[in-house]
Structure formats: C-alpha cells, structure tokens
Amino acid sequence: MKEMLKHKRASAFLLLALALVLVMSGCSSSTGQLKTTDDGRIVVDFWYALGGNLGEAVEAVVAGFNESQDEVYVNAVYQGSYEESLT
C-alpha cells in the first residue's frame, strides 16, 4: 500500500513538473522558428536527470501526455545523473 502511494506521489510530481515546463515554455519570448513534428505538433524538449524507476516513470508520463493530445509533442531528453553533472 505504501509503495502504491509512493508511486502515485512520484507520478503526480512528474506531471506537475511537466505542466510547469509547458507553461513556462509558453511564456517565453522567442523570435526564432518553433520546432514542429511532421504532423504540425509543437516540439518541447524536456530535460531530466532521473534514472532507474523514476526515469522510467518520466518516460511513461511523457508517453502518456504525447498520446493524450495532438498539439504538443514532448521530447524527453535524459541529461545524465545528478552525480554526472557534478563532475
């Protein structure tokens, strides 16, 4: 039961983080061209540094988001672990 609650909290946190990224990307003032997919969806690169189960959860949330709508495509890009970023 505790494991299920822990997984739900992690998923909720990841969804919130993804929503924040999308909101912040909508507030940017870029004068360049937007990156789009062949079917016209806007591409958002989402960098993350989670491995293992949490990394798999990020990929699952992103895949679910991408399947849920047809306006935005989130490209999840693994940037290495926190330890790797410190070296």
C-alpha positions in Angstrom: 0.0 0.0 0.0 2.8 2.4 0.9 4.6 1.6 -2.3 1.5 2.4 -4.4 1.1 5.7 -2.6 4.8 6.5 -3.1 4.4 5.7 -6.9 1.3 7.9 -7.1 3.1 10.8 -5.4 6.1 10.4 -7.8 3.8 10.4 -10.8 1.9 13.4 -9.6 5.1 15.3 -9.0 6.3 14.4 -12.5 3.1 15.5 -14.1 3.3 18.8 -12.2 6.9 19.3 -13.3 5.9 18.6 -16.9 3.0 21.0 -16.7 5.3 23.7 -15.3 7.7 23.2 -18.1 4.9 23.5 -20.7 3.6 26.6 -19.0 7.0 28.2 -18.8 7.7 27.4 -22.5 4.5 29.1 -23.5 5.6 32.3 -21.6 9.0 32.5 -23.4 9.6 35.3 -25.9 11.5 33.6 -28.7 11.8 35.2 -32.1 13.1 32.0 -33.7 11.1 29.3 -35.5 9.3 26.7 -33.4 10.3 23.1 -33.8 7.4 21.1 -35.1 6.7 17.4 -35.9 5.6 16.3 -39.4 2.0 16.4 -38.3 2.3 20.0 -37.0 2.7 19.5 -33.3 5.0 21.8 -31.4 8.1 20.1 -30.0 9.1 20.8 -26.4 12.5 19.4 -25.3 12.1 18.2 -21.6 15.5 17.6 -19.9 15.5 15.3 -17.0 18.2 13.7 -14.8 16.4 10.8 -13.2 17.5 7.2 -13.8 16.1 3.8 -12.7 12.5 3.6 -11.8 12.0 7.3 -11.7 13.5 7.7 -15.2 11.1 5.0 -16.4 8.2 6.9 -14.7 9.3 10.1 -16.5 9.2 8.3 -19.9 5.8 6.8 -19.1 4.3 10.2 -18.1 5.7 11.8 -21.2 4.5 9.0 -23.5 1.0 9.3 -21.9 1.0 13.0 -22.4 2.1 12.7 -26.0 -0.7 10.2 -26.7 -3.3 12.3 -24.9 -3.4 15.2 -27.3 -2.3 16.3 -30.7 -0.9 19.9 -30.3 2.3 19.4 -28.4 5.0 16.7 -28.5 7.3 16.4 -25.5 10.7 15.1 -26.3 12.2 13.7 -23.1 15.9 14.1 -23.1 18.0 12.3 -20.4 20.8 14.6 -19.3 22.7 12.2 -17.1 22.5 11.7 -13.4 23.0 14.4 -10.8 26.3 12.8 -9.9 27.5 13.0 -13.5 26.5 16.7 -13.7 28.8 17.5 -10.8 31.9 16.2 -12.5 
